[in-house]
Amino acid sequence: MDLLRSLPLGLYLEQPITWLHKIDPRVKLAWLMTFLAAPLLATPLWRVLLVLLLILFTLMAGIPLRVWRQQMGWLLFLCLLVLALTAVLPDGLRTRHQPRLPADELAFAEQPSQLPAPPPPRPWYDLSQIGQPSPEPLPGVQRPAFPQPTDYRYVLWQAGPITVTRRSLDLGIRTSTLLFTLIYSTTLFLLTTAPEEITAAIENWMEPLRRFRLPITEIALTLTLALRFIPLVLEEIQNLMRSVRTRAINWQKLGIRRSIQVWLTVAERLLENLLLRAEQIAGAMKVRGFTTPNTHRVDWYEFRWRWCDSLAIAAMISLWVARLIWGTEGI
């Protein structure tokens, strides 16, 4: 099985070209920052709406089922599992801390053996006691149980030892939606954006930092080379795994110690191959005259602003306005 194609997350979809591919990478990077920042201090309903919005973007883009089923299936299962486990776990509000020793040991030791008699009950016609706190009920006297004036219930569902409260359900929604939003928004961005477009967008957004004499071009070049080096790393791992598999090693006869030695040898060979690849890339860049990014600048991507980019910016602004008005959690 090809390792480069079996990874469920972080792959770039070259075909088919969807409308998400055609949006300017700077706009998509701004949308990614929106999905990463919008869940902060947001209501649970707003977090669920962000999850539905991500799923809606995936369906509207026309991404093939084989792709988003791999990208979204296991993540949805994991988030639903986190939601279920967090909802049935204790919410922690009933936990009471009781010190091991009394607050005043001396006063506690000098308590009289017989407690004083409780005060007599105050009659209802005594107008001088209006506004005073009501006394505690006497032993054996029960207060009448008044019905709940509203339909509010703290315990939403209970079946035996399993209890779902408002706090546990709210915590489960927050955790699961935050996990899905953080992972899948990044995955969808990588799915529809080429590595060159990502580095060009990051370099464009970091242009104001040039005033502070930061090496923006070098940072973008390093990021581009790192993104291009990841497939080489996966290819080397795949080749080494195939070489170990073709030798049909009997791991049971080797034992734990020899098996560890074999895997250490494989890891050492992997490191040597990666260093050799890096040296080859550096030599190829030096032969082509690439000494510094300022003297040999490469345009990785050409930005083209379209009408769909303006529409995406307007939609993002509308989303933030709605988020600040209706989606902010009360503090």
Protein Blocks (a to p, Z undefined) as FASTA:
>chain_A
ZZklmpmghpacfbdcdfklmpcfklmmmmmmmmmmmmgopafklmmmmmmmmmmmmmmn
opafklmmmmmmmmmmmmmmmmmmmmmpcehlmpccddfbdfblmlmmmpcfbdcddddd
ddfklmklgoiacddddehiacdddddfbfcdfblbdghjbccdfklmmmmmmmmmmmmm
mmmmmmmmmmmocfklmmmmmmmmmmmmmmnopafklmmmmmmmmmmmmmmmmmmmmmmm
mmmmmnopafklnommlmmmmmmmmmmmmmmmmmmmmmmmmmmmmmnopabfklmccdfb
acdddfklmmmmmmmmmmmmmmmmmmpccZZ
